[in-house]
Amino acid sequence: MSVSGSAAGETESGTEEPSDLDIGVLRQLAGAPHGPVEFRRRLRETQQQMSSFLMEYKFALDEVETKISILREEFELAHEYSPIEHVKSRLKTLESLVAKVDRVGCPRDLGAIREQIRDIAGIRVSCVFVEDTYRFARMLTQQQDLTVLETKDYIANPKPNGYRSLHLIIELPVFLSDRTVHVPVEVQIRTIAMDFWASVEHQIYYKYGTHVPEHLHDKLTEVASTAADLDAQMGLLREEIRSLG
């Protein structure tokens, strides 16, 4: 198994030396040592496999980002308006990937990981209006070389904590020099208000883990409702502007 990733957040191109933390994870993946020479060989082999594996996901991210850029530019030229405000991508780090593999009980096998872990590569698209989230989703998923594996509409059906977003798992071909691989990419589409709320929630849970104070939890739910109201009001305002011509 082979994984090489950048820090959480924006994906980065290029080859990096593994960090001390990644070396520790690689040692776990390489298995018990059978003498120093054999262990170093297995460590190098594991690192190479993981780097190659994650590279495929990076290329898939590049492909999806290119598709989004084309849709954004073409739509803006045709309609003098873009439904897309911000785009951000991320590739799971080796540590994060292995942690999730173990957490969900997935075998440490590249085939099983590709099949069961579908958010190794992810893109988040922020739109101004709720209507635009669905518009963009339609534009993206109608492309013939994409396959939609899964759709979860948390805008129409928010999570209990108020989280709202449209989640897609798409799969696309990545053409390499000697083979074609089909790689899944998670696409999250939400409004700016939803994205701001999700960012604050992430920071709070990052700080407190599973022990978020009850008053903060209640406040988050309240703010999520406020964000939803804001989105609804902005949608009504947009309709009023349209009616005025």
Phi and psi in degrees as GROMACS dihedral restraints (atoms count N, CA, C in turn):
[ dihedral_restraints ]
;  ai    aj    ak    al  type     phi  dphi    fc
    3     4     5     6     1  -141.6    20    10
    4     5     6     7     1   125.8    20    10
    6     7     8     9     1  -137.8    20    10
    7     8     9    10     1   131.7    20    10
    9    10    11    12     1  -135.8    20    10
   10    11    12    13     1   118.8    20    10
   12    13    14    15     1  -136.2    20    10
   13    14    15    16     1   163.6    20    10
   15    16    17    18     1   -86.5    20    10
   16    17    18    19     1   179.4    20    10
   18    19    20    21     1   -64.3    20    10
   19    20    21    22     1   157.3    20    10
   21    22    23    24     1   -58.7    20    10
   22    23    24    25     1   143.3    20    10
   24    25    26    27     1   117.1    20    10
   25    26    27    28     1  -136.1    20    10
   27    28    29    30     1   -66.0    20    10
   28    29    30    31     1   141.2    20    10
   30    31    32    33     1   -75.2    20    10
   31    32    33    34     1   152.0    20    10
   33    34    35    36     1  -128.6    20    10
   34    35    36    37     1   142.6    20    10
   36    37    38    39     1   -89.4    20    10
   37    38    39    40     1   167.2    20    10
   39    40    41    42     1   100.3    20    10
   40    41    42    43     1   168.6    20    10
   42    43    44    45     1  -104.9    20    10
   43    44    45    46     1   129.7    20    10
   45    46    47    48     1  -117.7    20    10
   46    47    48    49     1   150.3    20    10
   48    49    50    51     1   -70.5    20    10
   49    50    51    52     1   139.4    20    10
   51    52    53    54     1   -64.7    20    10
   52    53    54    55     1   143.6    20    10
   54    55    56    57     1   -75.0    20    10
   55    56    57    58     1   170.7    20    10
   57    58    59    60     1   -58.3    20    10
   58    59    60    61     1   -37.5    20    10
   60    61    62    63     1   -66.2    20    10
   61    62    63    64     1   -44.0    20    10
   63    64    65    66     1   -64.1    20    10
   64    65    66    67     1   -37.4    20    10
   66    67    68    69     1   -59.4    20    10
   67    68    69    70     1   -41.9    20    10
   69    70    71    72     1   -61.7    20    10
   70    71    72    73     1   -41.6    20    10
   72    73    74    75     1   -66.7    20    10
   73    74    75    76     1   -41.9    20    10
   75    76    77    78     1   -60.2    20    10
   76    77    78    79     1   -38.5    20    10
   78    79    80    81     1   -62.9    20    10
   79    80    81    82     1   -38.0    20    10
   81    82    83    84     1   -63.2    20    10
   82    83    84    85     1   -42.8    20    10
   84    85    86    87     1   -69.5    20    10
   85    86    87    88     1   -32.2    20    10
   87    88    89    90     1   -70.5    20    10
   88    89    90    91     1   -20.5    20    10
   90    91    92    93     1    90.3    20    10
   91    92    93    94     1  -177.7    20    10
   93    94    95    96     1   -65.5    20    10
   94    95    96    97     1   139.0    20    10
   96    97    98    99     1   -69.7    20    10
   97    98    99   100     1   144.7    20    10
   99   100   101   102     1  -120.6    20    10
  100   101   102   103     1    60.7    20    10
  102   103   104   105     1    91.6    20    10
  103   104   105   106     1   150.0    20    10
  105   106   107   108     1   -61.4    20    10
  106   107   108   109     1   -38.6    20    10
  108   109   110   111     1   -67.5    20    10
  109   110   111   112     1   -47.5    20    10
  111   112   113   114     1   -64.7    20    10
  112   113   114   115     1   -37.9    20    10
  114   115   116   117     1   -65.2    20    10
  115   116   117   118     1   -43.3    20    10
  117   118   119   120     1   -63.3    20    10
  118   119   120   121     1   -38.2    20    10
  120   121   122   123     1   -63.5    20    10
  121   122   123   124     1   -44.9    20    10
  123   124   125   126     1   -66.9    20    10
  124   125   126   127     1   -35.0    20    10
  126   127   128   129     1   -64.7    20    10
  127   128   129   130     1   -45.6    20    10
  129   130   131   132     1   -63.8    20    10
  130   131   132   133     1   -41.2    20    10
  132   133   134   135     1   -63.8    20    10
  133   134   135   136     1   -43.0    20    10
  135   136   137   138     1   -64.2    20    10
  136   137   138   139     1   -43.4    20    10
  138   139   140   141     1   -61.5    20    10
  139   140   141   142     1   -42.1    20    10
  141   142   143   144     1   -64.9    20    10
  142   143   144   145     1   -42.7    20    10
  144   145   146   147     1   -62.9    20    10
  145   146   147   148     1   -44.2    20    10
  147   148   149   150     1   -67.0    20    10
  148   149   150   151     1   -40.2    20    10
  150   151   152   153     1   -62.8    20    10
  151   152   153   154     1   -43.0    20    10
  153   154   155   156     1   -64.6    20    10
  154   155   156   157     1   -40.8    20    10
  156   157   158   159     1   -62.9    20    10
  157   158   159   160     1   -48.8    20    10
  159   160   161   162     1   -70.7    20    10
  160   161   162   163     1   -28.8    20    10
  162   163   164   165     1   -58.8    20    10
  163   164   165   166     1   -38.5    20    10
  165   166   167   168     1   -60.2    20    10
  166   167   168   169     1   -38.7    20    10
  168   169   170   171     1   -71.9    20    10
  169   170   171   172     1   -35.4    20    10
  171   172   173   174     1   -62.7    20    10
  172   173   174   175     1   -42.7    20    10
  174   175   176   177     1   -64.7    20    10
  175   176   177   178     1   -37.5    20    10
  177   178   179   180     1   -63.6    20    10
  178   179   180   181     1   -41.3    20    10
  180   181   182   183     1   -59.4    20    10
  181   182   183   184     1   -44.7    20    10
  183   184   185   186     1   -57.8    20    10
  184   185   186   187     1   -42.8    20    10
  186   187   188   189     1   -63.1    20    10
  187   188   189   190     1   -46.3    20    10
  189   190   191   192     1   -67.5    20    10
  190   191   192   193     1   -40.2    20    10
  192   193   194   195     1   -62.1    20    10
  193   194   195   196     1   -37.8    20    10
  195   196   197   198     1   -64.6    20    10
  196   197   198   199     1   -43.0    20    10
  198   199   200   201     1   -60.0    20    10
  199   200   201   202     1   -44.0    20    10
  201   202   203   204     1   -64.5    20    10
  202   203   204   205     1   -42.4    20    10
  204   205   206   207     1   -61.0    20    10
  205   206   207   208     1   -42.3    20    10
  207   208   209   210     1   -65.5    20    10
  208   209   210   211     1   -46.5    20    10
  210   211   212   213     1   -59.7    20    10
  211   212   213   214     1   -42.3    20    10
  213   214   215   216     1   -62.7    20    10
  214   215   216   217     1   -48.7    20    10
  216   217   218   219     1   -68.4    20    10
  217   218   219   220     1   -43.4    20    10
  219   220   221   222     1   -65.9    20    10
  220   221   222   223     1   -43.4    20    10
  222   223   224   225     1   -64.7    20    10
  223   224   225   226     1   -40.9    20    10
  225   226   227   228     1   -64.9    20    10
  226   227   228   229     1   -38.3    20    10
  228   229   230   231     1   -67.3    20    10
  229   230   231   232     1   -40.1    20    10
  231   232   233   234     1   -76.3    20    10
  232   233   234   235     1   -32.8    20    10
  234   235   236   237     1  -119.5    20    10
  235   236   237   238     1     0.2    20    10
  237   238   239   240     1    55.6    20    10
  238   239   240   241     1    36.2    20    10
  240   241   242   243     1  -164.8    20    10
  241   242   243   244     1   142.8    20    10
  243   244   245   246     1  -119.3    20    10
  244   245   246   247     1   130.0    20    10
  246   247   248   249     1   -75.8    20    10
  247   248   249   250     1    -7.8    20    10
  249   250   251   252     1  -105.1    20    10
  250   251   252   253     1   127.9    20    10
  252   253   254   255     1  -100.0    20    10
  253   254   255   256     1   -51.9    20    10
  255   256   257   258     1  -137.8    20    10
  256   257   258   259     1   149.8    20    10
  258   259   260   261     1  -133.8    20    10
  259   260   261   262     1   131.1    20    10
  261   262   263   264     1  -138.2    20    10
  262   263   264   265     1   136.6    20    10
  264   265   266   267     1  -120.5    20    10
  265   266   267   268     1   159.1    20    10
  267   268   269   270     1  -152.3    20    10
  268   269   270   271     1   149.8    20    10
  270   271   272   273     1  -121.9    20    10
  271   272   273   274     1   129.7    20    10
  273   274   275   276     1   -59.1    20    10
  274   275   276   277     1   140.6    20    10
  276   277   278   279     1   -73.9    20    10
  277   278   279   280     1   164.3    20    10
  279   280   281   282     1   -58.1    20    10
  280   281   282   283     1   -45.5    20    10
  282   283   284   285     1   -60.7    20    10
  283   284   285   286     1   -46.0    20    10
  285   286   287   288     1   -64.5    20    10
  286   287   288   289     1   -40.8    20    10
  288   289   290   291     1   -64.1    20    10
  289   290   291   292     1   -48.3    20    10
  291   292   293   294     1   -64.4    20    10
  292   293   294   295     1   -37.5    20    10
  294   295   296   297     1   -61.6    20    10
  295   296   297   298     1   -42.0    20    10
  297   298   299   300     1   -70.3    20    10
  298   299   300   301     1   -39.8    20    10
  300   301   302   303     1   -54.0    20    10
  301   302   303   304     1   -47.4    20    10
  303   304   305   306     1   -70.5    20    10
  304   305   306   307     1   -36.6    20    10
  306   307   308   309     1   -65.7    20    10
  307   308   309   310     1   -38.7    20    10
  309   310   311   312     1   -92.6    20    10
  310   311   312   313     1     0.7    20    10
  312   313   314   315     1    74.6    20    10
  313   314   315   316     1    27.3    20    10
  315   316   317   318     1   -81.8    20    10
  316   317   318   319     1   137.2    20    10
  318   319   320   321     1   -59.8    20    10
  319   320   321   322     1   148.3    20    10
  321   322   323   324     1   -81.0    20    10
  322   323   324   325     1    62.9    20    10
  324   325   326   327     1  -131.6    20    10
  325   326   327   328     1   134.1    20    10
  327   328   329   330     1   -61.5    20    10
  328   329   330   331     1   -37.6    20    10
  330   331   332   333     1   -64.2    20    10
  331   332   333   334     1   -43.2    20    10
  333   334   335   336     1   -67.2    20    10
  334   335   336   337     1   -39.0    20    10
  336   337   338   339     1   -63.9    20    10
  337   338   339   340     1   -44.9    20    10
  339   340   341   342     1   -61.2    20    10
  340   341   342   343     1   -36.4    20    10
  342   343   344   345     1   -76.1    20    10
  343   344   345   346     1   -38.6    20    10
  345   346   347   348     1   -99.7    20    10
  346   347   348   349     1   -28.1    20    10
  348   349   350   351     1  -105.0    20    10
  349   350   351   352     1   104.4    20    10
  351   352   353   354     1  -104.5    20    10
  352   353   354   355     1     3.8    20    10
  354   355   356   357     1  -115.7    20    10
  355   356   357   358     1    29.3    20    10
  357   358   359   360     1   -62.4    20    10
  358   359   360   361     1   -42.2    20    10
  360   361   362   363     1  -111.0    20    10
  361   362   363   364     1   134.3    20    10
  363   364   365   366     1  -142.9    20    10
  364   365   366   367     1   147.4    20    10
  366   367   368   369     1  -131.3    20    10
  367   368   369   370     1   135.4    20    10
  369   370   371   372     1  -115.0    20    10
  370   371   372   373     1   126.3    20    10
  372   373   374   375     1  -114.5    20    10
  373   374   375   376     1   126.7    20    10
  375   376   377   378     1  -106.3    20    10
  376   377   378   379     1   133.1    20    10
  378   379   380   381     1  -120.7    20    10
  379   380   381   382     1   163.2    20    10
  381   382   383   384     1   -77.9    20    10
  382   383   384   385     1   -46.1    20    10
  384   385   386   387     1  -114.5    20    10
  385   386   387   388     1   153.1    20    10
  387   388   389   390     1   -58.1    20    10
  388   389   390   391     1   -43.0    20    10
  390   391   392   393     1   -54.1    20    10
  391   392   393   394     1   -36.5    20    10
  393   394   395   396     1   -70.0    20    10
  394   395   396   397     1   -28.7    20    10
  396   397   398   399     1   -62.7    20    10
  397   398   399   400     1   -42.1    20    10
  399   400   401   402     1   -73.7    20    10
  400   401   402   403     1   -36.8    20    10
  402   403   404   405     1   -60.5    20    10
  403   404   405   406     1   -47.1    20    10
  405   406   407   408     1   -65.1    20    10
  406   407   408   409     1   -41.1    20    10
  408   409   410   411     1   -58.2    20    10
  409   410   411   412     1   -41.4    20    10
  411   412   413   414     1   -64.9    20    10
  412   413   414   415     1   -43.7    20    10
  414   415   416   417     1   -60.6    20    10
  415   416   417   418     1   -41.5    20    10
  417   418   419   420     1   -72.6    20    10
  418   419   420   421     1   -47.6    20    10
  420   421   422   423     1   -76.5    20    10
  421   422   423   424     1   -13.2    20    10
  423   424   425   426     1   -80.5    20    10
  424   425   426   427     1    -5.2    20    10
  426   427   428   429     1   -69.2    20    10
  427   428   429   430     1   133.7    20    10
  429   430   431   432     1   -70.7    20    10
  430   431   432   433     1   -22.4    20    10
  432   433   434   435     1   -90.3    20    10
  433   434   435   436     1     3.7    20    10
  435   436   437   438     1  -104.7    20    10
  436   437   438   439     1   143.6    20    10
  438   439   440   441     1  -119.0    20    10
  439   440   441   442     1   127.5    20    10
  441   442   443   444     1   -86.0    20    10
  442   443   444   445     1   114.7    20    10
  444   445   446   447     1   -88.5    20    10
  445   446   447   448     1   -31.2    20    10
  447   448   449   450     1  -159.9    20    10
  448   449   450   451     1   142.8    20    10
  450   451   452   453     1  -132.2    20    10
  451   452   453   454     1   129.8    20    10
  453   454   455   456     1  -128.3    20    10
  454   455   456   457     1   115.5    20    10
  456   457   458   459     1   -99.6    20    10
  457   458   459   460     1    91.5    20    10
  459   460   461   462     1   -87.2    20    10
  460   461   462   463     1     3.0    20    10
  462   463   464   465     1   -81.2    20    10
  463   464   465   466     1   -50.0    20    10
  465   466   467   468     1   -71.6    20    10
  466   467   468   469     1   -30.5    20    10
  468   469   470   471     1  -130.4    20    10
  469   470   471   472     1    79.7    20    10
  471   472   473   474     1   -60.9    20    10
  472   473   474   475     1   153.7    20    10
  474   475   476   477     1   -69.6    20    10
  475   476   477   478     1   161.6    20    10
  477   478   479   480     1   -55.2    20    10
  478   479   480   481     1   -30.7    20    10
  480   481   482   483     1   -82.5    20    10
  481   482   483   484     1     0.2    20    10
  483   484   485   486     1    98.9    20    10
  484   485   486   487     1    -3.1    20    10
  486   487   488   489     1   -60.8    20    10
  487   488   489   490     1   132.0    20    10
  489   490   491   492     1  -133.9    20    10
  490   491   492   493     1   126.7    20    10
  492   493   494   495     1  -173.5    20    10
  493   494   495   496     1   156.7    20    10
  495   496   497   498     1  -103.8    20    10
  496   497   498   499     1   119.6    20    10
  498   499   500   501     1  -108.4    20    10
  499   500   501   502     1   129.8    20    10
  501   502   503   504     1  -124.5    20    10
  502   503   504   505     1   139.5    20    10
  504   505   506   507     1  -109.9    20    10
  505   506   507   508     1   114.0    20    10
  507   508   509   510     1  -113.0    20    10
  508   509   510   511     1   156.2    20    10
  510   511   512   513     1  -126.7    20    10
  511   512   513   514     1   137.5    20    10
  513   514   515   516     1  -141.4    20    10
  514   515   516   517     1   154.1    20    10
  516   517   518   519     1   -78.3    20    10
  517   518   519   520     1   139.3    20    10
  519   520   521   522     1  -116.9    20    10
  520   521   522   523     1   119.4    20    10
  522   523   524   525     1   -93.9    20    10
  523   524   525   526     1   110.7    20    10
  525   526   527   528     1   -99.4    20    10
  526   527   528   529     1   177.8    20    10
  528   529   530   531     1   -65.4    20    10
  529   530   531   532     1   -29.5    20    10
  531   532   533   534     1  -126.5    20    10
  532   533   534   535     1     4.5    20    10
  534   535   536   537     1  -169.0    20    10
  535   536   537   538     1   167.6    20    10
  537   538   539   540     1  -118.4    20    10
  538   539   540   541     1   129.3    20    10
  540   541   542   543     1  -118.4    20    10
  541   542   543   544     1   144.3    20    10
  543   544   545   546     1  -102.6    20    10
  544   545   546   547     1   119.0    20    10
  546   547   548   549     1  -118.0    20    10
  547   548   549   550     1   131.2    20    10
  549   550   551   552     1   -82.3    20    10
  550   551   552   553     1   145.1    20    10
  552   553   554   555     1  -135.3    20    10
  553   554   555   556     1   133.6    20    10
  555   556   557   558     1   -88.2    20    10
  556   557   558   559     1   131.2    20    10
  558   559   560   561     1  -119.3    20    10
  559   560   561   562     1   121.6    20    10
  561   562   563   564     1  -108.7    20    10
  562   563   564   565     1   127.4    20    10
  564   565   566   567     1  -122.9    20    10
  565   566   567   568     1   125.1    20    10
  567   568   569   570     1  -151.7    20    10
  568   569   570   571     1   167.3    20    10
  570   571   572   573     1   -79.6    20    10
  571   572   573   574     1   168.7    20    10
  573   574   575   576     1   -61.0    20    10
  574   575   576   577     1   -40.9    20    10
  576   577   578   579     1   -63.4    20    10
  577   578   579   580     1   -44.1    20    10
  579   580   581   582     1   -61.9    20    10
  580   581   582   583     1   -41.2    20    10
  582   583   584   585     1   -66.2    20    10
  583   584   585   586     1   -40.6    20    10
  585   586   587   588     1   -62.6    20    10
  586   587   588   589     1   -44.5    20    10
  588   589   590   591     1   -61.4    20    10
  589   590   591   592     1   -44.9    20    10
  591   592   593   594     1   -63.2    20    10
  592   593   594   595     1   -36.0    20    10
  594   595   596   597     1   -66.3    20    10
  595   596   597   598     1   -42.3    20    10
  597   598   599   600     1   -65.7    20    10
  598   599   600   601     1   -43.3    20    10
  600   601   602   603     1   -60.1    20    10
  601   602   603   604     1   -41.8    20    10
  603   604   605   606     1   -61.1    20    10
  604   605   606   607     1   -42.9    20    10
  606   607   608   609     1   -63.5    20    10
  607   608   609   610     1   -40.5    20    10
  609   610   611   612     1   -66.1    20    10
  610   611   612   613     1   -45.6    20    10
  612   613   614   615     1   -71.3    20    10
  613   614   615   616     1   -27.9    20    10
  615   616   617   618     1   -66.0    20    10
  616   617   618   619     1   -36.1    20    10
  618   619   620   621     1   -78.1    20    10
  619   620   621   622     1   -43.1    20    10
  621   622   623   624     1  -101.9    20    10
  622   623   624   625     1   -11.2    20    10
  624   625   626   627     1    63.6    20    10
  625   626   627   628     1  -132.1    20    10
  627   628   629   630     1   -87.1    20    10
  628   629   630   631     1     3.8    20    10
  630   631   632   633     1  -110.6    20    10
  631   632   633   634     1    49.9    20    10
  633   634   635   636     1   -71.3    20    10
  634   635   636   637     1   128.6    20    10
  636   637   638   639     1   -54.8    20    10
  637   638   639   640     1   142.4    20    10
  639   640   641   642     1   -59.5    20    10
  640   641   642   643     1   -37.2    20    10
  642   643   644   645     1   -67.6    20    10
  643   644   645   646     1   -31.8    20    10
  645   646   647   648     1   -72.1    20    10
  646   647   648   649     1   -38.5    20    10
  648   649   650   651     1   -61.2    20    10
  649   650   651   652     1   -44.9    20    10
  651   652   653   654     1   -64.3    20    10
  652   653   654   655     1   -39.3    20    10
  654   655   656   657     1   -66.2    20    10
  655   656   657   658     1   -39.8    20    10
  657   658   659   660     1   -60.1    20    10
  658   659   660   661     1   -44.1    20    10
  660   661   662   663     1   -63.0    20    10
  661   662   663   664     1   -40.0    20    10
  663   664   665   666     1   -64.5    20    10
  664   665   666   667     1   -43.7    20    10
  666   667   668   669     1   -67.4    20    10
  667   668   669   670     1   -34.8    20    10
  669   670   671   672     1   -60.4    20    10
  670   671   672   673     1   -40.4    20    10
  672   673   674   675     1   -65.2    20    10
  673   674   675   676     1   -39.6    20    10
  675   676   677   678     1   -63.7    20    10
  676   677   678   679     1   -41.4    20    10
  678   679   680   681     1   -63.5    20    10
  679   680   681   682     1   -39.8    20    10
  681   682   683   684     1   -64.3    20    10
  682   683   684   685     1   -40.5    20    10
  684   685   686   687     1   -63.2    20    10
  685   686   687   688     1   -40.4    20    10
  687   688   689   690     1   -61.6    20    10
  688   689   690   691     1   -45.0    20    10
  690   691   692   693     1   -60.2    20    10
  691   692   693   694     1   -41.6    20    10
  693   694   695   696     1   -64.6    20    10
  694   695   696   697     1   -43.3    20    10
  696   697   698   699     1   -64.1    20    10
  697   698   699   700     1   -40.6    20    10
  699   700   701   702     1   -64.5    20    10
  700   701   702   703     1   -36.5    20    10
  702   703   704   705     1   -65.0    20    10
  703   704   705   706     1   -41.7    20    10
  705   706   707   708     1   -64.8    20    10
  706   707   708   709     1   -40.3    20    10
  708   709   710   711     1   -61.9    20    10
  709   710   711   712     1   -41.1    20    10
  711   712   713   714     1   -62.0    20    10
  712   713   714   715     1   -43.4    20    10
  714   715   716   717     1   -63.5    20    10
  715   716   717   718     1   -38.4    20    10
  717   718   719   720     1   -65.3    20    10
  718   719   720   721     1   -41.7    20    10
  720   721   722   723     1   -62.4    20    10
  721   722   723   724     1   -41.2    20    10
  723   724   725   726     1   -62.7    20    10
  724   725   726   727     1   -40.9    20    10
  726   727   728   729     1   -66.4    20    10
  727   728   729   730     1   -25.8    20    10
  729   730   731   732     1   -80.4    20    10
  730   731   732   733     1   -10.9    20    10
